[in-house]
């Protein structure tokens, strides 16, 4: 199973290389056969050559790889993020990664946040008119097709059912944004009828944000459009304890191709200092292992990363003094302690029974 690794910019170039040894160790121990190639797509390449996502990249990824592991895109030398849009939106649209899963992991449990990832206000429909160098008219259209909303809602409800969830909340703003808002409500209500295990509710995005911050415990599953989901995931990261903790998966349910990345950006303020928290990147790898059915390896990685976050190796954003490398050294040390018991396992990731070892 080949993975395309794109460290990207800023702290992406620190947290991604730091976490890869853990992936290799787990792959070897659990017999997962995961291999990867590193691609230097990002700001440096854009500034040197003008190329973001190279021609033919989408076809090659779809043919030769099962997933992308991305660090972050963003660079102060490119204030309009042109390269980031080219690469990230190119990957999302080119590979049809329309389901974005961003778990909000809290003390009481996990809230499964699903965000539509390709349309809405991020569809790129609009334009602007300038006079004498200043923009005088600016339009960004919110575009949704019934087809994508149906596919998205159906897939997410199915996932929530598989995960044993009982409640799902649609976040919208149909009182102020009525056209796409009502489309979402209509699809949500119709699709929900096929999932009697799930109790649905609908909330306006503004009051939802207020309620989530005051008390997140009633929520189990959340479905949101592109813009609302993006904002809610940052609120979720704040509830979790910081952007360094939030991980994500962007999935095409039809092909199963997926992209895994931390929610945080390139964080230029701390880039190069070696203190970026690799937690979100490592947890994105755990999502990748889960996605491909290697739940035992994912669970072990999560346990080791959580352990490191509570140890002396914790990075400054968690109140510790550790560096990115020290954090991952701690993860690797714990993995090495656990892995000898699991070295001989079958390809499905099923730990061998005692007699088989
Ligand atoms: P970009 O322009 O790429 O979005 P940004 O700095 O605007 O970068 P983020 O990278 O998402 O946005 O980060 C916001 C702040 O959160 C950073 O300035 C940094 O202080 C903190 N932060 C984000 N990720 C991490 C991390 N992995 N470890 C520690 N701090 C982080």
Boltz pocket constraint, residues with backbone or C-beta under 6 A from the ligand:
constraints:
  - pocket:
      binder: B
      contacts: [[A, 11], [A, 72], [A, 73], [A, 74], [A, 75], [A, 243], [A, 244], [A, 245], [A, 263], [A, 264], [A, 265], [A, 266], [A, 267], [A, 268], [A, 269], [A, 270], [A, 275], [A, 276], [A, 277], [A, 278], [A, 280], [A, 317]]
      max_distance: 6.0
